[in-house]
Amino acid sequence: MTIAPEISVRRERSAAVPVVVAAAVAPLLVWLVADPLLGARLEVLTPRGAVELGAPPILIAGVLSALAGWGLRGLLDRFAPRRGRTIWLVTAVLVLVLSFLPLTDPAISTSTRLWLGLMHVVVGAVLIAGLGRRGGDRRAVAGRRA
């Protein structure tokens, strides 16, 4: 009986947790610079009127993005270990690019557009760099050598 795969899964999870936390907190740090420090009000218009973006929705969006990226990477490591990294990287970059589409709304101010765009880039960069290489890649390489 071997326990190596179980230990490997735990190591992968524990290695990904700091990446997920960093990706969740990163947009909040950008918001702290933009809103409280520089006074840039981040506002978006909705059918109900203008909504100012504060810390809670930005943190929630960061957490959801980070968990989605981690979840997708985990699924790909499990079900497509040989191509998982490539699929994940292409998907992550595509999602990052598509995340800018709502920022093209003319109702969003230039300042808000720039700060939100920076938040998207920061979250994407943390996730792409942090989750771009994980244990699934090592297993696939080891499998090819055997």
DSSP file (Angstrom, degrees, kcal/mol; ACC not computed):
  #  RESIDUE AA STRUCTURE BP1 BP2  ACC     N-H-->O    O-->H-N    N-H-->O    O-->H-N    TCO  KAPPA ALPHA  PHI   PSI    X-CA   Y-CA   Z-CA
    1    1 A M              0   0    0      0, 0.0     2,-0.4     0, 0.0     0, 0.0   0.000 360.0 360.0 360.0 133.7    0.0    0.0    0.0
    2    2 A T        -     0   0    0      1,-0.1     4,-0.1     2,-0.0     0, 0.0  -0.918 360.0-174.7-120.0 143.8    1.3    3.4   -1.0
    3    3 A I     >  +     0   0    0     -2,-0.4     4,-2.1     1,-0.1     3,-0.2   0.308  57.9 105.5-114.6   6.3    0.3    6.8    0.3
    4    4 A A  H  > S+     0   0    0      1,-0.2     4,-2.6     2,-0.2     5,-0.2   0.892  77.2  52.3 -58.0 -44.4    2.5    8.9   -2.0
    5    5 A P  H  > S+     0   0    0      0, 0.0     4,-2.3     0, 0.0    -1,-0.2   0.902 109.8  50.1 -60.9 -37.7   -0.4   10.1   -4.3
    6    6 A E  H  > S+     0   0    0     -3,-0.2     4,-2.0     2,-0.2    -2,-0.2   0.912 111.9  47.1 -65.4 -41.7   -2.4   11.3   -1.2
    7    7 A I  H  X S+     0   0    0     -4,-2.1     4,-2.4     1,-0.2    -1,-0.2   0.896 110.5  53.5 -65.3 -39.6    0.6   13.2    0.1
    8    8 A S  H  X S+     0   0    0     -4,-2.6     4,-2.3    -5,-0.2    -2,-0.2   0.905 107.7  50.1 -61.9 -42.0    1.2   14.7   -3.4
    9    9 A V  H  X S+     0   0    0     -4,-2.3     4,-2.4     2,-0.2    -1,-0.2   0.905 110.2  50.5 -63.6 -41.6   -2.4   15.9   -3.5
   10   10 A R  H  X S+     0   0    0     -4,-2.0     4,-2.8     2,-0.2    -2,-0.2   0.915 110.3  49.6 -62.8 -42.3   -2.1   17.6   -0.1
   11   11 A R  H  X S+     0   0    0     -4,-2.4     4,-2.1     2,-0.2    -2,-0.2   0.911 110.5  50.5 -62.7 -41.8    1.2   19.3   -1.2
   12   12 A E  H  X S+     0   0    0     -4,-2.3     4,-1.6     2,-0.2    -2,-0.2   0.925 112.3  46.9 -62.4 -44.3   -0.5   20.6   -4.3
   13   13 A R  H  X S+     0   0    0     -4,-2.4     4,-1.7     1,-0.2     3,-0.2   0.938 113.2  47.8 -62.3 -46.8   -3.4   22.0   -2.4
   14   14 A S  H  < S+     0   0    0     -4,-2.8    -1,-0.2     1,-0.2    -2,-0.2   0.823 111.1  51.8 -67.4 -28.6   -1.2   23.6    0.2
   15   15 A A  H  X S+     0   0    0     -4,-2.1     4,-0.5    -5,-0.2    -1,-0.2   0.814 111.3  47.8 -73.8 -29.6    1.0   25.1   -2.5
   16   16 A A  H  X S+     0   0    0     -4,-1.6     4,-2.5    -3,-0.2     5,-0.2   0.743  94.1  75.9 -83.1 -24.1   -2.1   26.6   -4.2
   17   17 A V  H  X S+     0   0    0     -4,-1.7     4,-2.6     1,-0.2     5,-0.2   0.915  94.7  48.3 -58.8 -47.1   -3.7   28.1   -1.1
   18   18 A P  H  > S+     0   0    0      0, 0.0     4,-2.5     0, 0.0    -1,-0.2   0.870 111.6  51.7 -61.6 -33.2   -1.3   31.1   -0.9
   19   19 A V  H  X S+     0   0    0     -4,-0.5     4,-2.6     2,-0.2    -2,-0.2   0.930 110.9  47.1 -66.0 -44.9   -1.8   31.7   -4.6
   20   20 A V  H  X S+     0   0    0     -4,-2.5     4,-1.9     2,-0.2    -1,-0.2   0.917 113.7  47.8 -63.2 -44.0   -5.6   31.7   -4.1
   21   21 A V  H  X S+     0   0    0     -4,-2.6     4,-2.2    -5,-0.2     5,-0.2   0.926 112.6  48.9 -63.5 -44.6   -5.3   34.0   -1.1
   22   22 A A  H  X S+     0   0    0     -4,-2.5     4,-2.3     1,-0.2    -2,-0.2   0.907 111.9  48.7 -62.9 -41.5   -3.0   36.4   -3.0
   23   23 A A  H  < S+     0   0    0     -4,-2.6    -1,-0.2     1,-0.2    -2,-0.2   0.828 112.6  49.0 -68.2 -30.9   -5.3   36.5   -6.0
   24   24 A A  H  < S+     0   0    0     -4,-1.9     4,-0.4    -5,-0.2    39,-0.3   0.861 118.1  38.5 -74.5 -35.9   -8.3   37.2   -3.7
   25   25 A V  H  X S+     0   0    0     -4,-2.2     4,-1.9    -5,-0.2     3,-0.5   0.747  97.4  80.2 -87.4 -25.9   -6.6   40.0   -1.8
   26   26 A A  H  X S+     0   0    0     -4,-2.3     4,-1.8     1,-0.3     3,-0.2   0.882  92.9  46.9 -54.0 -47.2   -4.8   41.6   -4.7
   27   27 A P  H  > S+     0   0    0      0, 0.0     4,-2.5     0, 0.0    -1,-0.3   0.840 108.7  57.1 -67.3 -27.9   -7.7   43.6   -6.1
   28   28 A L  H  > S+     0   0    0     -3,-0.5     4,-2.3    -4,-0.4    -2,-0.2   0.887 105.1  50.8 -66.3 -37.8   -8.5   44.8   -2.6
   29   29 A L  H  X S+     0   0    0     -4,-1.9     4,-1.6     2,-0.2    -1,-0.2   0.897 109.9  49.7 -65.6 -39.9   -5.0   46.2   -2.3
   30   30 A V  H  X S+     0   0    0     -4,-1.8     4,-2.7     1,-0.2    -2,-0.2   0.929 110.6  50.7 -62.6 -43.7   -5.5   48.0   -5.6
   31   31 A W  H  X S+     0   0    0     -4,-2.5     4,-3.1     1,-0.2     6,-0.2   0.897 105.4  56.5 -60.6 -40.9   -8.8   49.4   -4.3
   32   32 A L  H  <>S+     0   0    0     -4,-2.3     5,-1.7     1,-0.2    -1,-0.2   0.874 111.8  42.8 -60.1 -36.9   -7.1   50.6   -1.1
   33   33 A V  I  <>S+     0   0    0     -4,-1.6     5,-1.7    -3,-0.2    -2,-0.2   0.925 119.7  43.2 -71.9 -45.0   -4.7   52.6   -3.2
   34   34 A A  I  <5S+     0   0    0     -4,-2.7     6,-2.9     3,-0.2    -2,-0.2   0.962 124.8  24.1 -68.5 -54.2   -7.4   53.9   -5.6
   35   35 A D  I  X5S+     0   0    0     -4,-3.1     4,-1.5     4,-0.2    -3,-0.2   0.990 129.4  28.0 -85.6 -67.7  -10.3   54.8   -3.3
   36   36 A P  I  45S+     0   0    0      0, 0.0    -3,-0.2     0, 0.0    -4,-0.1   0.912 130.3  35.6 -65.3 -40.6   -9.1   55.6    0.2
   37   37 A L  I  4<S+     0   0    0     -5,-1.7    -3,-0.2    -6,-0.2    -4,-0.1   0.940 132.9  22.9 -80.3 -47.1   -5.6   56.8   -0.6
   38   38 A L  T  4<S-     0   0    0     -5,-1.7    -3,-0.2    -6,-0.2    -4,-0.1   0.545  97.3-125.5 -99.8  -8.3   -6.1   58.6   -4.0
   39   39 A G     <  +     0   0    0     -4,-1.5     2,-0.9     1,-0.2    -4,-0.2   0.694  52.2 154.2  74.8  19.2   -9.8   59.4   -3.7
   40   40 A A        -     0   0    0     -6,-2.9     2,-0.5    -7,-0.2    -1,-0.2  -0.720  36.7-144.6 -81.9 109.7  -10.8   57.7   -7.0
   41   41 A R        -     0   0    0     -2,-0.9     2,-0.9    -3,-0.1    71,-0.1  -0.636   5.8-146.2 -77.5 123.7  -14.4   56.7   -6.6
   42   42 A L        +     0   0    0     -2,-0.5    11,-3.8    11,-0.4     2,-0.4  -0.810  31.5 167.2 -94.4 106.4  -15.1   53.5   -8.4
   43   43 A E  E     -A   52   0A   0     -2,-0.9    66,-0.5     9,-0.3     2,-0.4  -0.951  18.9-172.5-125.6 139.3  -18.6   53.7   -9.7
   44   44 A V  E     -A   51   0A   0      7,-2.5     7,-3.1    -2,-0.4     2,-0.5  -0.963  24.0-125.0-125.3 148.4  -20.6   51.7  -12.2
   45   45 A L  E     +A   50   0A   0     -2,-0.4     5,-0.2     5,-0.2    62,-0.1  -0.785  30.4 176.2 -94.7 133.2  -24.0   52.5  -13.5
   46   46 A T  E >   -A   49   0A   0      3,-2.5     3,-2.0    -2,-0.5     0, 0.0  -0.753  50.7 -93.4-121.9 171.5  -26.7   49.8  -13.2
   47   47 A P  T 3  S+     0   0    0      0, 0.0     3,-0.1     0, 0.0    -2,-0.0   0.776 128.8  53.4 -57.6 -23.6  -30.4   50.0  -14.1
   48   48 A R  T 3  S-     0   0    0      1,-0.3     2,-0.3     3,-0.0    -3,-0.0   0.491 123.6 -96.2 -88.2  -4.2  -31.0   51.0  -10.5
   49   49 A G  E <   -A   46   0A   0     -3,-2.0    -3,-2.5     2,-0.0    -1,-0.3  -0.760  68.5 -15.3 121.4-169.2  -28.5   53.9  -10.7
   50   50 A A  E     -A   45   0A   0     -2,-0.3     2,-0.5    -5,-0.2    -5,-0.2  -0.495  55.0-164.6 -74.4 136.8  -24.9   54.5   -9.8
   51   51 A V  E     -A   44   0A   0     -7,-3.1    -7,-2.5    -2,-0.2     2,-0.5  -0.989  12.2-141.3-124.0 124.0  -23.3   51.9   -7.5
   52   52 A E  E     -A   43   0A   0     -2,-0.5     2,-0.6    -9,-0.2    -9,-0.3  -0.721  19.0-130.7 -85.1 130.0  -20.0   52.7   -5.7
   53   53 A L        +     0   0    0    -11,-3.8   -11,-0.4    -2,-0.5     2,-0.2  -0.700  34.1 175.7 -83.9 122.0  -17.7   49.7   -5.6
   54   54 A G     >  -     0   0    0     -2,-0.6     4,-1.4   -19,-0.0     5,-0.2  -0.417  46.5 -77.8-112.0-169.7  -16.4   49.2   -2.1
   55   55 A A  H  > S+     0   0    0      1,-0.2     4,-2.8     2,-0.2     5,-0.3   0.891 118.1  58.1 -62.0 -44.8  -14.2   46.6   -0.4
   56   56 A P  H  > S+     0   0    0      0, 0.0     4,-2.6     0, 0.0     5,-0.2   0.941 109.2  41.2 -59.4 -51.0  -16.8   43.8    0.0
   57   57 A P  H  > S+     0   0    0      0, 0.0     4,-2.3     0, 0.0    -2,-0.2   0.866 116.5  50.7 -65.9 -30.8  -17.8   43.3   -3.6
   58   58 A I  H  X S+     0   0    0     -4,-1.4     4,-2.1     2,-0.2    -3,-0.1   0.914 112.4  46.1 -70.3 -41.5  -14.2   43.6   -4.7
   59   59 A L  H  X S+     0   0    0     -4,-2.8     4,-2.6     2,-0.2     5,-0.2   0.911 112.9  50.4 -65.2 -42.5  -13.1   41.0   -2.2
   60   60 A I  H  X S+     0   0    0     -4,-2.6     4,-2.7    -5,-0.3     5,-0.2   0.923 110.5  49.2 -62.6 -44.3  -15.9   38.7   -3.2
   61   61 A A  H  X S+     0   0    0     -4,-2.3     4,-2.3    -5,-0.2    -1,-0.2   0.901 112.1  49.2 -62.1 -40.3  -15.1   39.0   -6.9
   62   62 A G  H  X S+     0   0    0     -4,-2.1     4,-2.4   -38,-0.2    -2,-0.2   0.913 112.1  47.7 -64.4 -43.0  -11.4   38.3   -6.1
   63   63 A V  H  X S+     0   0    0     -4,-2.6     4,-2.8   -39,-0.3     5,-0.2   0.937 113.2  47.6 -63.6 -47.1  -12.3   35.2   -4.0
   64   64 A L  H  X S+     0   0    0     -4,-2.7     4,-2.3     1,-0.2    -2,-0.2   0.901 113.1  48.5 -63.3 -40.8  -14.7   33.8   -6.7
   65   65 A S  H  X S+     0   0    0     -4,-2.3     4,-2.4    -5,-0.2    -1,-0.2   0.933 113.3  47.3 -63.4 -45.7  -12.2   34.4   -9.5
   66   66 A A  H  X S+     0   0    0     -4,-2.4     4,-2.4     1,-0.2    -2,-0.2   0.916 113.5  47.1 -63.7 -44.2   -9.4   32.7   -7.5
   67   67 A L  H  X S+     0   0    0     -4,-2.8     4,-2.8     2,-0.2    -1,-0.2   0.886 111.4  51.6 -66.3 -38.2  -11.5   29.7   -6.5
   68   68 A A  H  X S+     0   0    0     -4,-2.3     4,-2.5    -5,-0.2     5,-0.2   0.927 111.8  46.8 -63.8 -44.2  -12.8   29.3  -10.1
   69   69 A G  H  X S+     0   0    0     -4,-2.4     4,-2.3     2,-0.2    -2,-0.2   0.914 114.6  46.5 -62.7 -43.5   -9.2   29.3  -11.4
   70   70 A W  H  X S+     0   0    0     -4,-2.4     4,-2.5     2,-0.2    -2,-0.2   0.910 112.9  50.0 -65.3 -43.0   -8.0   26.9   -8.8
   71   71 A G  H  X S+     0   0    0     -4,-2.8     4,-2.4     2,-0.2    -2,-0.2   0.922 111.5  47.4 -62.9 -44.9  -11.0   24.6   -9.4
   72   72 A L  H  X S+     0   0    0     -4,-2.5     4,-2.6     1,-0.2     5,-0.2   0.922 112.2  50.0 -62.9 -43.4  -10.5   24.6  -13.1
   73   73 A R  H  X S+     0   0    0     -4,-2.3     4,-2.4     1,-0.2    -1,-0.2   0.906 110.7  50.4 -62.7 -40.3   -6.8   23.8  -12.7
   74   74 A G  H  X S+     0   0    0     -4,-2.5     4,-1.7     2,-0.2    -1,-0.2   0.912 111.1  48.2 -62.8 -43.5   -7.6   21.0  -10.3
   75   75 A L  H  X S+     0   0    0     -4,-2.4     4,-3.0     1,-0.2     5,-0.4   0.915 112.8  48.0 -63.4 -43.0  -10.1   19.5  -12.7
   76   76 A L  H  X S+     0   0    0     -4,-2.6     4,-2.3     1,-0.2     8,-0.3   0.888 108.8  53.8 -66.9 -37.6   -7.7   19.7  -15.6
   77   77 A D  H  < S+     0   0    0     -4,-2.4    -1,-0.2    -5,-0.2    -2,-0.2   0.867 116.1  40.7 -61.6 -34.9   -4.9   18.2  -13.5
   78   78 A R  H  < S+     0   0    0     -4,-1.7    -2,-0.2    -5,-0.2    -1,-0.2   0.916 127.8  26.6 -80.3 -44.7   -7.2   15.2  -12.7
   79   79 A F  H  < S+     0   0    0     -4,-3.0    -3,-0.2     1,-0.2    -2,-0.2   0.639 135.3  24.4-100.5 -15.6   -8.8   14.7  -16.1
   80   80 A A     X  +     0   0    0     -4,-2.3     4,-1.9    -5,-0.4     3,-0.4  -0.400  67.1 159.9-142.6  61.8   -6.2   16.0  -18.6
   81   81 A P  T  4 S+     0   0    0      0, 0.0     4,-0.4     0, 0.0    59,-0.3   0.804  74.3  50.1 -61.8 -30.5   -2.9   15.7  -16.8
   82   82 A R  T  4 S+     0   0    0      1,-0.2     4,-0.2     2,-0.1     3,-0.1   0.870 127.8  21.1 -76.4 -35.5   -0.8   15.8  -20.0
   83   83 A R  T  > S+     0   0    0     -3,-0.4     4,-2.7    -7,-0.2     5,-0.3   0.350  94.2 103.7-112.9   4.3   -2.5   18.9  -21.5
   84   84 A G  H  X S+     0   0    0     -4,-1.9     4,-2.8    -8,-0.3     5,-0.2   0.878  79.9  50.3 -56.8 -43.4   -3.9   20.4  -18.4
   85   85 A R  H  > S+     0   0    0     -4,-0.4     4,-2.7     2,-0.2    -1,-0.2   0.931 113.1  45.5 -63.7 -45.7   -1.4   23.2  -18.1
   86   86 A T  H  > S+     0   0    0      2,-0.2     4,-2.5     1,-0.2     5,-0.2   0.937 114.9  47.0 -64.1 -46.6   -1.7   24.3  -21.7
   87   87 A I  H  X S+     0   0    0     -4,-2.7     4,-2.6     1,-0.2    -2,-0.2   0.921 113.9  49.2 -60.1 -43.7   -5.5   24.2  -21.5
   88   88 A W  H  X S+     0   0    0     -4,-2.8     4,-3.1    -5,-0.3    -2,-0.2   0.926 111.3  48.0 -64.5 -45.0   -5.5   26.1  -18.3
   89   89 A L  H  X S+     0   0    0     -4,-2.7     4,-2.4     2,-0.2     5,-0.2   0.923 113.7  46.7 -63.1 -44.6   -3.1   28.8  -19.5
   90   90 A V  H  X S+     0   0    0     -4,-2.5     4,-2.4    -5,-0.2    -1,-0.2   0.933 115.5  46.5 -62.6 -45.3   -5.1   29.4  -22.7
   91   91 A T  H  X S+     0   0    0     -4,-2.6     4,-2.8    -5,-0.2     5,-0.2   0.917 111.9  50.9 -63.0 -43.8   -8.4   29.5  -20.8
   92   92 A A  H  X S+     0   0    0     -4,-3.1     4,-2.2     1,-0.2    -2,-0.2   0.909 112.6  45.4 -62.6 -43.2   -7.0   31.8  -18.1
   93   93 A V  H  X S+     0   0    0     -4,-2.4     4,-2.5     2,-0.2    -1,-0.2   0.908 113.6  50.2 -67.3 -41.0   -5.6   34.3  -20.7
   94   94 A L  H  X S+     0   0    0     -4,-2.4     4,-2.7    -5,-0.2    -2,-0.2   0.916 111.4  48.0 -62.9 -43.7   -8.9   34.1  -22.6
   95   95 A V  H  X S+     0   0    0     -4,-2.8     4,-1.8     2,-0.2    -1,-0.2   0.900 111.2  51.8 -63.9 -40.4  -11.0   34.7  -19.5
   96   96 A L  H  < S+     0   0    0     -4,-2.2     4,-0.4    -5,-0.2    -2,-0.2   0.935 111.7  45.9 -61.2 -46.0   -8.7   37.6  -18.6
   97   97 A V  H >< S+     0   0    0     -4,-2.5     3,-1.4     1,-0.2     4,-0.3   0.929 113.6  48.8 -63.1 -45.0   -9.1   39.2  -22.0
   98   98 A L  H >< S+     0   0    0     -4,-2.7     3,-1.5     1,-0.3    -1,-0.2   0.771  97.8  70.2 -66.7 -25.1  -12.9   38.7  -22.0
   99   99 A S  T 3< S+     0   0    0     -4,-1.8     4,-0.3     1,-0.3    -1,-0.3   0.690  90.9  62.3 -67.2 -15.5  -13.1   40.2  -18.5
  100  100 A F  T X  S+     0   0    0     -3,-1.4     3,-0.9    -4,-0.4     4,-0.3   0.647  80.0  85.3 -82.6 -14.5  -12.3   43.6  -20.1
  101  101 A L  G X  S+     0   0    0     -3,-1.5     3,-1.9    -4,-0.3    -1,-0.2   0.900  85.9  52.2 -56.6 -45.2  -15.4   43.6  -22.2
  102  102 A P  G >  S+     0   0    0      0, 0.0     3,-1.4     0, 0.0    -1,-0.3   0.782  99.8  66.0 -62.8 -22.2  -17.7   45.1  -19.5
  103  103 A L  G <  S+     0   0    0     -3,-0.9    -2,-0.2    -4,-0.3    -3,-0.1   0.558  85.4  71.6 -76.1  -5.9  -15.1   47.9  -19.1
  104  104 A T  G <   +     0   0    0     -3,-1.9    -1,-0.3    -4,-0.3    -3,-0.1   0.501  67.6 120.7 -84.7  -3.4  -15.9   49.1  -22.6
  105  105 A D    X   -     0   0    0     -3,-1.4     3,-1.8    -4,-0.2     8,-0.1  -0.438  63.1-143.1 -61.3 123.9  -19.3   50.4  -21.4
  106  106 A P  T 3  S+     0   0    0      0, 0.0    -1,-0.2     0, 0.0     4,-0.1   0.672  95.7  70.1 -66.4 -14.0  -19.3   54.2  -22.1
  107  107 A A  T 3  S+     0   0    0    -62,-0.1     2,-0.4     2,-0.1    -2,-0.1   0.622  82.2  87.5 -77.2 -11.3  -21.2   54.7  -18.8
  108  108 A I  S <  S-     0   0    0     -3,-1.8   -64,-0.1   -64,-0.1   -66,-0.0  -0.751  84.7-119.9 -90.4 132.3  -18.1   53.8  -16.8
  109  109 A S     >  -     0   0    0    -66,-0.5     4,-2.7    -2,-0.4     5,-0.2  -0.261  20.2-115.5 -66.9 157.3  -15.7   56.7  -16.1
  110  110 A T  H  > S+     0   0    0      1,-0.2     4,-2.5     2,-0.2     5,-0.2   0.894 116.2  52.4 -60.5 -41.1  -12.2   56.5  -17.4
  111  111 A S  H  > S+     0   0    0      2,-0.2     4,-2.4     1,-0.2     5,-0.2   0.941 111.8  44.6 -61.7 -48.0  -10.8   56.4  -13.9
  112  112 A T  H  > S+     0   0    0      1,-0.2     4,-2.9     2,-0.2     5,-0.3   0.911 112.1  53.9 -62.5 -42.0  -13.0   53.5  -12.8
  113  113 A R  H  X S+     0   0    0     -4,-2.7     4,-2.3     1,-0.2    -1,-0.2   0.915 110.8  45.7 -58.9 -45.0  -12.2   51.8  -16.1
  114  114 A L  H  X S+     0   0    0     -4,-2.5     4,-2.3     2,-0.2    -2,-0.2   0.922 114.9  45.8 -66.6 -44.9   -8.5   52.0  -15.4
  115  115 A W  H  X S+     0   0    0     -4,-2.4     4,-2.1     2,-0.2    -2,-0.2   0.915 115.2  46.3 -67.0 -42.3   -8.6   50.9  -11.8
  116  116 A L  H  X S+     0   0    0     -4,-2.9     4,-2.3    -5,-0.2    -1,-0.2   0.902 111.5  52.8 -66.2 -38.9  -10.9   48.0  -12.5
  117  117 A G  H  X S+     0   0    0     -4,-2.3     4,-2.4    -5,-0.3    -2,-0.2   0.908 108.2  50.6 -60.3 -41.5   -8.7   47.0  -15.5
  118  118 A L  H  X S+     0   0    0     -4,-2.3     4,-2.6     1,-0.2    -1,-0.2   0.894 108.4  52.6 -63.4 -39.4   -5.7   47.1  -13.2
  119  119 A M  H  X S+     0   0    0     -4,-2.1     4,-2.4     2,-0.2     5,-0.2   0.919 109.3  49.4 -61.2 -42.9   -7.6   44.8  -10.7
  120  120 A H  H  X S+     0   0    0     -4,-2.3     4,-2.6     1,-0.2    -2,-0.2   0.922 112.0  48.1 -61.7 -44.5   -8.3   42.4  -13.5
  121  121 A V  H  X S+     0   0    0     -4,-2.4     4,-2.9     2,-0.2    -2,-0.2   0.908 111.5  50.0 -63.8 -42.5   -4.7   42.3  -14.6
  122  122 A V  H  X S+     0   0    0     -4,-2.6     4,-2.3     2,-0.2     5,-0.2   0.936 113.3  44.7 -64.1 -47.1   -3.4   41.8  -11.0
  123  123 A V  H  X S+     0   0    0     -4,-2.4     4,-2.5     1,-0.2     5,-0.2   0.943 115.7  48.0 -62.7 -46.5   -5.8   38.9  -10.3
  124  124 A G  H  X S+     0   0    0     -4,-2.6     4,-3.1    -5,-0.2     5,-0.3   0.913 111.4  49.9 -60.2 -43.8   -5.0   37.3  -13.7
  125  125 A A  H  X S+     0   0    0     -4,-2.9     4,-2.5     2,-0.2     5,-0.3   0.914 111.6  48.0 -63.1 -43.5   -1.2   37.7  -13.3
  126  126 A V  H  X S+     0   0    0     -4,-2.3     4,-2.6    -5,-0.2     5,-0.3   0.937 116.9  42.5 -63.1 -46.1   -1.3   36.2   -9.8
  127  127 A L  H  X S+     0   0    0     -4,-2.5     4,-2.7    -5,-0.2     5,-0.3   0.922 115.9  47.3 -68.7 -43.7   -3.4   33.2  -10.9
  128  128 A I  H  X S+     0   0    0     -4,-3.1     4,-0.8    -5,-0.2    -2,-0.2   0.932 120.0  38.5 -65.2 -44.8   -1.6   32.6  -14.2
  129  129 A A  H  < S+     0   0    0     -4,-2.5     4,-0.3    -5,-0.3    -2,-0.2   0.914 122.7  42.2 -70.6 -41.9    1.9   32.8  -12.6
  130  130 A G  H  < S+     0   0    0     -4,-2.6     3,-0.2    -5,-0.3    -3,-0.2   0.867 126.0  29.4 -77.3 -37.1    0.9   31.0   -9.4
  131  131 A L  H  < S+     0   0    0     -4,-2.7    -1,-0.2    -5,-0.3    -3,-0.2   0.439  94.8  93.2-102.3  -0.4   -1.3   28.2  -10.8
  132  132 A G  S  < S+     0   0    0     -4,-0.8     2,-0.4    -5,-0.3    -1,-0.2   0.757  93.5  34.5 -65.3 -24.9    0.5   27.9  -14.2
  133  133 A R  S    S+     0   0    0     -4,-0.3     2,-0.2    -3,-0.2    -1,-0.2  -0.965  78.1 141.9-135.1 118.6    2.8   25.2  -12.9
  134  134 A R    >>  -     0   0    0     -2,-0.4     3,-1.4    -3,-0.1     4,-0.9  -0.793  63.4 -72.3-143.3-174.7    1.6   22.6  -10.4
  135  135 A G  H 3> S+     0   0    0      1,-0.3     4,-2.3    -2,-0.2     5,-0.2   0.756 117.2  68.4 -57.8 -31.9    2.0   19.0   -9.5
  136  136 A G  H 3> S+     0   0    0      1,-0.2     4,-2.1     2,-0.2    -1,-0.3   0.865  99.1  52.9 -57.9 -35.2   -0.2   17.7  -12.4
  137  137 A D  H <> S+     0   0    0     -3,-1.4     4,-2.2     1,-0.2    -1,-0.2   0.901 107.7  50.0 -66.2 -41.0    2.6   18.8  -14.7
  138  138 A R  H  X S+     0   0    0     -4,-0.9     4,-2.5     1,-0.2    -2,-0.2   0.890 110.1  50.6 -65.9 -38.6    5.2   16.9  -12.8
  139  139 A R  H  X S+     0   0    0     -4,-2.3     4,-2.5     2,-0.2    -1,-0.2   0.907 110.0  50.2 -64.9 -41.1    3.0   13.7  -12.8
  140  140 A A  H  X S+     0   0    0     -4,-2.1     4,-1.7   -59,-0.3    -2,-0.2   0.915 112.4  46.6 -64.4 -42.3    2.5   14.0  -16.6
  141  141 A V  H  X S+     0   0    0     -4,-2.2     4,-1.6     2,-0.2    -2,-0.2   0.920 112.8  49.6 -64.3 -43.8    6.3   14.4  -17.1
  142  142 A A  H  X S+     0   0    0     -4,-2.5     4,-1.5     1,-0.2    -2,-0.2   0.882 108.9  53.6 -63.1 -37.9    7.0   11.5  -14.8
  143  143 A G  H  < S+     0   0    0     -4,-2.5    -1,-0.2     1,-0.2    -2,-0.2   0.858 107.2  50.7 -65.2 -35.7    4.4    9.3  -16.7
  144  144 A R  H  < S+     0   0    0     -4,-1.7    -1,-0.2     1,-0.2    -2,-0.2   0.830 109.4  51.3 -70.7 -32.0    6.1   10.0  -20.0
  145  145 A R  H  <        0   0    0     -4,-1.6    -1,-0.2     1,-0.2    -2,-0.2   0.808 360.0 360.0 -75.2 -28.6    9.5    9.0  -18.6
  146  146 A A     <        0   0    0     -4,-1.5    -1,-0.2    -5,-0.2    -2,-0.2   0.497 360.0 360.0 -73.2 360.0    8.3    5.7  -17.2
